[in-house]
Amino acid sequence: MNLRKRFPLIMAAVVVAVFAVTLVAFAGGVPEPPDVTLPVARAVDMPIRGGAPALLQPTPSPLPPDLVQQADLEHLLIANVYNRVSPAVVNIDVAVNIQEDHEPVDVGSGSGFVFNAEGYIITNSHVVRDADGIRVTFRDGYVTDAQLIGFDDFSDLAVIKVDVDPSRLLPVEFGDSDALFVGERVIAIGNPFGLESSMTTGTISALGRTLPSGRLLNPNLDPYNNPSIIQVDAQINPGNSGGPLLDSYGKVVGVNTAIRTETGTFQGVGFAVPASTVLRVVPELIAEGEVHYSLLGISSLSPEGGFSVAGLAEPLGLPVTSGVLIQEVVPNSPADRAGLRGGTREVTIRGRTFLVDGDIIVAINGEFVDTMDELVGYLVVNTRPGDEVMLTVVRGDETLEIPVTLGERPN
């Protein structure tokens, strides 16, 4: 058959093919996007509570098509996280009794999120600890009173409880805060300045920071630092306190708790308590209304300004370049009873005086620690009063394994 006779058949085949493609497009059968290394495709497949976001008309872009597609997926990912998690985030209004025989007066607000289907809600201690009345507002506007179950100034965490229909309670899912890395994207949902269900995004700026815990609220508290804090650049403002910090899958990796500021508003540095601490503290608050922390009974160097084993190893001639150099051992403490030794000789470096020649703790239960903050972080998350831990200690030119039965911090 020559070309002239084949031409009608070719045109018919083209028409059928175009018609078939058109049917696929109108049926929603859009080809799947190419696989990417970001956790996008997996997250976009998650169901969206409250309905899918409205479809927008595409606009021309100078970017290559593959980058445009990836950017669209990123936006869908964030929208998906918001739609799934925001129903679990609540606004918390706090009232106190200004005068006797008068109704409590609203004095502040914060955020919180549903922990489980029994009505327990997580927030910050500094949001609710002094409240005479607590009112919770869900995203759909439903308002109810809440009961304070317990608070912990050290971790700045608290638990309140509401008595509502279980269908209104959509608990969050927790992620692994120990697996976070600097540069990872995070999402914060809360109620800054009372603006309910607001979302911001950013990245993790640093890990392993410390906060002065309850001393922000009560300067008479013992000076224990809150360790393993997550630093973020997502915008956190007054009212965000107690709201969740989420990873790209919508899992809670922290509780937004503080900002560093000279103006009272966000200036680029926010802090969140890690999920590992939350999951250690919250069940104990629910069960007992308070938290019991382990006590070792030593003092050591602060890493600020290079005053750590790593920063002082060379000038002091230390046998290791990481670990916890014991300055002092508290008399009759668990460390004292286990035979740990503090420093015996004073040395001044850059205007600071240190006690040296003490034991250097390099590991606890086989996990290496570089600083006192890491040691405290391990004790907070992994131990309880009365537990026995095994410390790996460098003493002079010896390496020792020393068992220690932990005590309890004074309340």
QUILINGI-V201796 format. One record per residue. PSI is psi in radians with two decimals (* if undefined). NEAR is the number of other ideal C-beta (glycine too) atoms within 10 Angstrom. Layout:
# QUILINGI-V201796
psi-><PSI & PSI>
near-><NEAR & NEAR>
This chain:
# QUILINGI-V201796
psi-><2.26 & 3.03 & -0.66 & -0.69 & -0.48 & -0.32 & -0.80 & -0.64 & -0.70 & -0.79 & -0.67 & -0.70 & -0.70 & -0.76 & -0.76 & -0.73 & -0.79 & -0.72 & -0.70 & -0.74 & -0.70 & -0.73 & -0.73 & -0.78 & -0.79 & -0.41 & -0.04 & 0.19 & 1.01 & 2.33 & 2.55 & 2.52 & 2.74 & 2.63 & 2.44 & 2.82 & -0.23 & 2.72 & 0.98 & -0.94 & -0.72 & -0.70 & -0.66 & -0.46 & -0.22 & 2.53 & 2.61 & 2.02 & 2.41 & 0.14 & 2.67 & 2.70 & 2.65 & 2.49 & 2.35 & 2.64 & 2.30 & 2.58 & 2.56 & 2.54 & 2.45 & -0.13 & 2.68 & 2.61 & -0.65 & -0.62 & -0.64 & -0.77 & -0.73 & -0.70 & -0.69 & -0.71 & -0.65 & -0.77 & -0.69 & -0.65 & -0.86 & -0.74 & -0.67 & -0.81 & -0.79 & -0.82 & -0.55 & -0.64 & -0.55 & -0.52 & -0.32 & -0.21 & 2.33 & 2.77 & 2.40 & 2.09 & 2.36 & 2.36 & 2.59 & 2.74 & 1.85 & -0.69 & 2.60 & 2.62 & 0.38 & 2.75 & 2.53 & 2.57 & 2.34 & 2.26 & -0.17 & 3.03 & 2.85 & -2.81 & 2.92 & 3.08 & 2.66 & 2.21 & -0.76 & 3.08 & 0.00 & 0.01 & 0.11 & 2.37 & 2.37 & 2.43 & -2.95 & 2.60 & -0.74 & -0.22 & -0.69 & -0.09 & -0.55 & 0.27 & 2.45 & -0.28 & 2.43 & 2.23 & 2.29 & 2.30 & 2.14 & 2.95 & -0.54 & 0.09 & -0.10 & 2.31 & 2.42 & 2.78 & 2.71 & 2.70 & 2.39 & 2.09 & -0.74 & 2.74 & 2.72 & 1.90 & -0.50 & -0.87 & -0.15 & 0.73 & 2.62 & 2.79 & 2.28 & 2.92 & 2.41 & 2.65 & 1.62 & 2.98 & 2.30 & -0.44 & -0.34 & -0.25 & 1.96 & 1.59 & 2.63 & 2.94 & 2.41 & 2.52 & -3.06 & 1.74 & -0.34 & -0.29 & 0.06 & 2.73 & 2.66 & 2.30 & -0.21 & 2.47 & 2.47 & 2.77 & 2.31 & 2.33 & 2.30 & -2.75 & 1.11 & 2.30 & 0.47 & 0.09 & 1.74 & 2.56 & 0.79 & 2.49 & 2.43 & 2.76 & 2.80 & -2.75 & 2.84 & 2.14 & -0.57 & 2.81 & 2.77 & 0.39 & 2.94 & 2.63 & 2.68 & 0.40 & -2.35 & -0.20 & -0.35 & -0.49 & -0.63 & 1.82 & -0.17 & -0.13 & 2.71 & 2.52 & 1.01 & 2.36 & 2.57 & 1.93 & 3.07 & 0.46 & 2.49 & 2.23 & 2.30 & 2.79 & 0.10 & 2.43 & 2.06 & 2.20 & 2.97 & 2.26 & -0.40 & -0.30 & 2.25 & -0.14 & 2.87 & 2.54 & 2.20 & 2.65 & -3.04 & -0.23 & 0.06 & 0.27 & 2.49 & 2.13 & -0.09 & 2.98 & 2.08 & 2.25 & -0.44 & 2.83 & 2.73 & 2.08 & 2.67 & -0.06 & -0.19 & -0.13 & 3.02 & 2.34 & 0.46 & -0.16 & 1.99 & 2.82 & 2.56 & 2.45 & 2.27 & 2.71 & -0.55 & -0.69 & -0.71 & -0.81 & -0.31 & -0.70 & -0.80 & -0.83 & -0.59 & -0.64 & -0.70 & -0.71 & -0.67 & -0.24 & -0.06 & 3.00 & 2.44 & 2.17 & 2.59 & 2.62 & 2.24 & -0.84 & 0.80 & 2.83 & 2.63 & -2.97 & 2.63 & 2.35 & -0.24 & 2.41 & 0.28 & 0.22 & 1.24 & 3.05 & -0.72 & -0.69 & -0.38 & 0.00 & -0.76 & -0.91 & -0.49 & -0.13 & 0.69 & 2.63 & -0.24 & 2.87 & 0.16 & 2.76 & -3.02 & 1.86 & 2.00 & 2.10 & -0.94 & 2.63 & 2.21 & 2.23 & 2.40 & 0.38 & 2.98 & -0.69 & -0.69 & -0.78 & -0.46 & -0.15 & 0.26 & 2.63 & 2.41 & -3.10 & 2.69 & -0.13 & 2.32 & 2.38 & 2.38 & 2.18 & 2.21 & 0.74 & -0.01 & 2.41 & 2.31 & 2.68 & 2.15 & 3.11 & 0.22 & 3.04 & 2.64 & 2.01 & 2.10 & -0.26 & 2.70 & 2.17 & 0.67 & -0.04 & 2.14 & 2.49 & 2.38 & -0.51 & 2.97 & -0.65 & -0.68 & -0.66 & -0.82 & -0.72 & -0.72 & -0.78 & -0.72 & -0.84 & -0.62 & -0.10 & 2.83 & 2.75 & 2.37 & -0.26 & 2.63 & 2.27 & 2.72 & 2.06 & 2.32 & 2.08 & 2.33 & 2.13 & 1.78 & -2.12 & 0.26 & 2.63 & 2.12 & 2.62 & 2.00 & 2.05 & 2.47 & 2.23 & 2.05 & 2.57 & -2.82 & 2.41 & 2.48 & 2.55 & *>
near-><6 & 6 & 7 & 7 & 8 & 10 & 10 & 9 & 10 & 10 & 10 & 10 & 10 & 10 & 10 & 10 & 10 & 10 & 10 & 10 & 11 & 10 & 10 & 12 & 11 & 8 & 8 & 6 & 10 & 8 & 7 & 7 & 14 & 9 & 7 & 13 & 5 & 13 & 14 & 19 & 14 & 11 & 20 & 16 & 8 & 14 & 8 & 15 & 13 & 12 & 7 & 11 & 13 & 6 & 6 & 8 & 4 & 8 & 6 & 6 & 11 & 6 & 11 & 9 & 8 & 11 & 11 & 15 & 14 & 16 & 12 & 16 & 18 & 18 & 11 & 16 & 23 & 18 & 16 & 24 & 23 & 22 & 18 & 21 & 23 & 21 & 19 & 23 & 28 & 29 & 24 & 27 & 20 & 23 & 16 & 13 & 13 & 11 & 7 & 5 & 5 & 8 & 11 & 15 & 13 & 12 & 14 & 18 & 21 & 26 & 29 & 31 & 24 & 25 & 25 & 13 & 12 & 13 & 21 & 21 & 27 & 25 & 30 & 25 & 26 & 21 & 25 & 23 & 18 & 14 & 22 & 14 & 17 & 24 & 19 & 22 & 18 & 21 & 17 & 9 & 8 & 13 & 11 & 15 & 11 & 26 & 11 & 19 & 19 & 20 & 27 & 23 & 20 & 21 & 27 & 29 & 26 & 30 & 26 & 26 & 17 & 22 & 10 & 15 & 8 & 9 & 7 & 16 & 19 & 18 & 15 & 20 & 12 & 16 & 19 & 12 & 24 & 13 & 9 & 19 & 8 & 11 & 8 & 16 & 18 & 25 & 22 & 26 & 25 & 29 & 26 & 23 & 11 & 14 & 12 & 18 & 19 & 21 & 19 & 20 & 18 & 17 & 13 & 22 & 18 & 13 & 16 & 16 & 18 & 20 & 19 & 14 & 23 & 23 & 17 & 16 & 15 & 10 & 9 & 6 & 15 & 11 & 9 & 18 & 18 & 29 & 25 & 23 & 24 & 27 & 16 & 27 & 17 & 22 & 19 & 27 & 21 & 18 & 22 & 30 & 27 & 32 & 33 & 31 & 31 & 29 & 23 & 21 & 16 & 24 & 17 & 26 & 26 & 30 & 30 & 29 & 28 & 21 & 21 & 13 & 15 & 6 & 7 & 9 & 13 & 19 & 12 & 12 & 16 & 28 & 24 & 29 & 28 & 26 & 24 & 19 & 25 & 22 & 14 & 19 & 28 & 23 & 14 & 17 & 21 & 16 & 11 & 11 & 13 & 12 & 23 & 13 & 23 & 22 & 19 & 25 & 20 & 24 & 16 & 24 & 22 & 14 & 18 & 9 & 11 & 11 & 17 & 22 & 25 & 17 & 17 & 21 & 17 & 9 & 10 & 16 & 8 & 18 & 16 & 13 & 13 & 16 & 28 & 28 & 28 & 25 & 16 & 14 & 23 & 15 & 9 & 10 & 17 & 22 & 27 & 16 & 14 & 19 & 13 & 23 & 15 & 20 & 19 & 9 & 10 & 9 & 14 & 8 & 14 & 10 & 6 & 12 & 8 & 17 & 17 & 17 & 16 & 24 & 25 & 21 & 26 & 19 & 19 & 21 & 13 & 8 & 11 & 12 & 20 & 17 & 22 & 25 & 22 & 20 & 22 & 22 & 23 & 19 & 20 & 21 & 17 & 15 & 19 & 14 & 14 & 11 & 13 & 12 & 19 & 13 & 22 & 19 & 24 & 19 & 16 & 10 & 6 & 9 & 14 & 13 & 10 & 16 & 10 & 24 & 13 & 22 & 19 & 13 & 17 & 7 & 9>
